[in-house]
Amino acid sequence: MASTTELVIARHGEAACNVAGIVGGKQGCTGLTDLGWNQAGQLATRLAAEHAHRPYATFYATPPLRVTQTAEIITRALGLPAAIDPDLRGPDHGDADGRAWADVKTSFQGPPQHNPDHQYASGSETWNEYLDRATAALQKILTRHDGERILLAAHGETVEAAHTLLLGLPRNACLRLGFVTDHASLARWQRPTNRFGRTVWQMVTHNDTRHLRPRHD
């Protein structure tokens, strides 16, 4: 009987660049906030419980500090080291790195998805260039780990890339739809094989934050 492939994407916890509204590339990302560390811990606790019931076969993470810090906490909880995949990094921001997102969006007249075939800053990827890179990297991982449970610590943009790939969305679909993805949330896809030998990707959850305790200010 064929095994079910499962892809679980965990977004990183809240980062300092998110709070400050700064473009978080190599320069702009300075890691998690105190709340972000706490969120990552709650996320890791949930994933460890899942891992004990049905182990994840592999764990990938992206290079930015906010993600590797989140991945370190998950690794300690699961005992599963993360392989860093540079092709799954967020968009390359070029000269926008470290600048205020409000200024970048004002200059571009919207977010990167607003004009997906054009650079939103000098030296940046276009949104579609990012999607091409990220979806290719995701497809390689899915092919490599067919029939296994795959865990990935990444970005909101990674979730959008995965949904684009597995929903078979057309190019420039971002002009009419998007996905809200909170910090330390989970997105989950499964591809079972039925008794007729047919396989189909199924979205199980998106933006799942049930493991996060409410914040009381």
Secondary structure as GFF3:
##gff-version 3
##sequence-region A 1 217
A	DSSP	beta_strand	5	11	.	.	.	ID=ss1
A	DSSP	alpha_helix	16	20	.	.	.	ID=ss2
A	DSSP	alpha_helix	34	53	.	.	.	ID=ss3
A	DSSP	beta_strand	58	61	.	.	.	ID=ss4
A	DSSP	alpha_helix	65	78	.	.	.	ID=ss5
A	DSSP	beta_strand	83	84	.	.	.	ID=ss6
A	DSSP	three_ten_helix	86	88	.	.	.	ID=ss7
A	DSSP	three_ten_helix	94	96	.	.	.	ID=ss8
A	DSSP	alpha_helix	101	108	.	.	.	ID=ss9
A	DSSP	three_ten_helix	112	114	.	.	.	ID=ss10
A	DSSP	alpha_helix	127	144	.	.	.	ID=ss11
A	DSSP	beta_strand	149	154	.	.	.	ID=ss12
A	DSSP	alpha_helix	156	167	.	.	.	ID=ss13
A	DSSP	three_ten_helix	173	175	.	.	.	ID=ss14
A	DSSP	beta_strand	186	191	.	.	.	ID=ss15
A	DSSP	beta_strand	202	208	.	.	.	ID=ss16
###
